Every structure is written in structure tokens, then in C-alpha cells.
């Protein structure tokens, strides 16, 4: 009886991504979100959270240009999303003593 419940949960887990990916084809109102981190050398890396898009730039302006270009290339034969959000993530460790 337990194996049947697990199987049903797996079945739901397998169908959910297919549903979500079908929604992504309606890109007219879709916003892509990129997680941006600053590298030790001062440059920036950006990784899209919902698509396989990754780019980098030495400055913030260069990163913005590269993100636009990467999104256009990724969606070259499909309608592109209407906006992109760059989410800058900062990781800082504080010494307590």
C-alpha cells in the first residue's frame, strides 16, 4: 500500500514539470530572472533560474548587454519574454569574535 502512494506522488512530480514547460512557451508576459553574483576579480556572472542561459561581464553595463544578447540568441526562433530581472546576490561572512 505504501508503494502505491509513492508511485502516485512520483506520477504527480513527473507531470508538473511538463505542465510548467508548456506554460513557458507563452512568453509574451513572461519575465526571466537571472541570479547575478560578483566575482572576486570584480566581474559579474548571471545565471537564468528558469532557462539554460548563462553569461558574464566585466562591468554591470556589459553584463546587462550580454544578458539581453544571450536571451535573444536563446529565443531566436521563439517569442522572447518581455522582461528580464537581474537579482544581485551577495554572500558575506561576518566574524563574530
Secondary structure, DSSP 8 states (H G I E B T S, - for coil): -HHHHHHHHHHHHHHHHHHHHHHHT-GGG-EEEEEEEE-TTS-EEEEESSSS-EEEESSHHHHHHHHHHHHHHHTTTS---SEEEEEEE--------
